[in-house]
Amino acid sequence: MNVIIANEQRDVLSNLDIDIIKSIYGEYDANEIVEMFKNFFYNRMILDVTAIKNFRDIENFKIIASGLDAEKIIFFLPKGTEVCTSNFISNLVTNGIYNFTTNVDGVKYLLNKPNTFKDVANLKKEERPETIVTTTMGTARVIGFRNLTEKAGTTTLIYMLKKELNSQIRNRVVAIESDKNDFSYFNENDMISVETEKLRDTVYKYSSSAIVLVDLNKSQDDSFCGEVIYLLEPSMIGINKLIKRNRNIFNKMSGKKIVLNKSMLTNKDVNDFEFEAKTKIFYNIPPLDERKKNNVLGDFLGRLGLLEIKDNGDGNNNRIFGLFRR
């Protein structure tokens, strides 16, 4: 049986489908957490670190790791905070904390296959100042993409995103697809096609890269991804086919990053769609020419935290005419 301690990330952890023996919610002193659970039997503890008072102080992690069995604890880190920097991650590993993630899929993976020091040794003593998303695949920012509707454009979008990233950062960006060989038609380096059973190992092979973009296609395993983007082409036939296959699809997608691709919808249309589907849209990408530079992709990558959103002085932060949602 498992224990959950949660605070700001409570709603996200509510998506976990696991046996729970005890759940507590709120903010607690590190010593309080130790006292509550030092004599309590459990298989695993999922600890939303925002439940730790002053969670940005590594000393509080040391208190918990020394007072409880750190091997049984999965530390759920909030994305984009100081605890996701390479220096902080290095300190976690140095203090015997090997199981940490920023997403629910990572929690599920670590519940079944906890990390050992060998799995995270490459994170120790990292001095790079940039923010990273920690997965079980090293320091790469691993982002998976899935088509929700048929032919939503994952392959071409990944190509354009990789091209945009390559134009703005020096570190290596790799794209990997499973099941298909569509990447070969772009004649691009670092665009790799593999069989599904080799996908995880291939991502791990390139885990020292800055960013890995993964076209998951039919692969059911996305636990190695720091996050997954779900693409939806908002055409009437596409959406109706999607709903016919699964009437509860948008309920199941609650909390996921849904991105409209090849979309002709205006902001008002998107608002109406969100109301009808009872779901949130992360971003609205219009039809794009893959042969040209598209400013909207820079804005989208900024929204994902992969690029800095530059203000061009007109108040639109790189948005084309300011029409596209962020």
Secondary structure, DSSP 8 states (H G I E B T S, - for coil): -EEEEESTTHHHHTT--S-EEEEEES-B-HHHHHHHHTT---SEEEEEGGGBTTTT-HHHHHHHHHHTTGGGEEEE--TTSGGGBHHHHHHHHHTT---EESSHHHHHHHHHS---HHHHGGGTT----SB---BTTBTSEEEEEEESSTT--HHHHHHHHHHHHHHH--S-EEEEEES--GGGGG--TTEEEE-GGGHHHHHHHTTTSSEEEEE-TT----TT-SEEEEEE---HHHHHHHHHH-TTHHHHTTTSEEEE-S----HHHHHHHHHHHT---SEE-----TTS--HHHHHHHHHTTSS-----SSSSTT-STT-S--
